[in-house]
Amino acid sequence: MTPSINKPVSDDLKEKFLSILSKNGITDDVEDITITEPPELQGEHMATATVYVTVKFKDQAKKQKNLFVKKFTENPMHTKMVKQMKVMEKETSFFTEFLPFANQFYKEHTG
């Protein structure tokens, strides 16, 4: 079995997580935040990866928080491909949904 991968958390990312906790009424002092990439969930989705974020508090009486987070893949080529697919999806919806509606509207109002 492949072990989980723990990644360091940047200061900017720590601030983001602290902000999320604060917005949800959790203002306790945080000792450590770790991100774990469980091997059983890597590569499960087309454009995202799954990670666990563990928040440990300075007060040992407080139970740590384990968050389940979806993040975009770190592969730049894959991210570019997914963005292009989204553009194609929007273009397809334009031609299959909006354009027929616009044509029908035109016919009804031009007599």
C-alpha positions in Angstrom: 0.0 0.0 0.0 1.3 3.4 -0.9 1.7 5.7 2.1 -0.1 9.1 2.4 1.9 12.1 1.3 2.0 15.1 3.8 2.7 18.4 2.2 3.9 21.6 3.8 1.4 24.4 4.1 2.5 27.9 2.9 1.8 30.9 5.1 -0.8 32.2 2.5 -2.6 28.9 2.6 -2.5 28.9 6.4 -4.1 32.3 6.5 -6.8 31.2 4.1 -7.7 28.2 6.4 -7.6 30.4 9.5 -9.9 32.8 7.7 -12.3 30.0 6.9 -12.3 28.7 10.5 -12.9 32.3 11.8 -15.8 32.8 9.4 -17.3 29.6 10.9 -17.0 30.8 14.5 -13.8 28.8 15.3 -11.3 31.4 16.8 -9.1 29.1 18.9 -5.3 29.3 18.5 -4.0 26.9 15.9 -0.8 25.0 16.5 -0.4 23.3 13.1 -2.1 22.7 9.8 -1.2 19.8 7.6 -2.3 18.7 4.1 -2.4 15.0 3.4 -2.9 13.5 0.0 -4.3 10.0 0.6 -3.0 7.7 -2.2 -6.4 5.9 -2.5 -8.0 9.1 -3.7 -5.3 10.6 -6.0 -6.3 10.8 -9.6 -9.9 9.9 -9.0 -11.3 12.9 -10.8 -10.7 14.7 -14.1 -9.6 18.1 -12.9 -9.3 17.9 -9.2 -7.5 16.0 -6.5 -8.7 15.2 -3.0 -6.8 16.2 0.1 -7.3 16.1 3.8 -6.6 19.2 5.8 -5.9 18.6 9.5 -6.1 21.5 11.9 -4.5 21.0 15.4 -5.2 23.5 18.1 -2.8 24.7 20.8 -5.4 23.8 23.5 -4.9 20.0 23.6 -8.4 19.6 25.0 -9.8 20.8 21.7 -10.3 18.0 19.2 -8.5 18.5 15.9 -10.5 19.3 12.8 -10.2 17.1 9.7 -11.5 18.8 6.5 -12.1 17.1 3.2 -10.9 19.4 0.4 -11.1 19.3 -3.4 -8.3 21.2 -5.2 -7.3 21.7 -8.8 -4.7 19.4 -10.1 -1.1 20.7 -10.1 -0.3 19.5 -13.5 -0.3 22.6 -15.8 -0.9 20.7 -19.0 -3.9 18.9 -17.5 -5.3 22.2 -16.1 -4.9 23.8 -19.6 -6.8 20.9 -21.2 -9.6 21.1 -18.6 -10.0 24.9 -19.3 -10.2 24.3 -23.0 -12.8 21.6 -22.4 -14.9 24.1 -20.4 -14.7 26.6 -23.2 -15.9 24.0 -25.6 -18.7 23.1 -23.3 -19.9 26.7 -23.1 -19.6 27.0 -26.9 -21.7 23.9 -27.3 -24.4 25.2 -24.9 -24.5 28.4 -26.9 -25.2 26.5 -30.2 -27.6 24.0 -28.7 -29.5 26.1 -26.2 -29.2 29.9 -26.9 -29.1 30.0 -30.7 -32.3 27.9 -31.3 -34.1 30.0 -28.7 -32.8 33.2 -30.4 -34.0 31.9 -33.8 -37.4 31.1 -32.4 -37.7 34.5 -30.8 -36.7 36.2 -34.1 -39.3 34.2 -36.0 -42.1 35.0 -33.5 -41.3 38.8 -33.5 -40.6 39.5 -37.1 -43.8 38.0 -38.5 
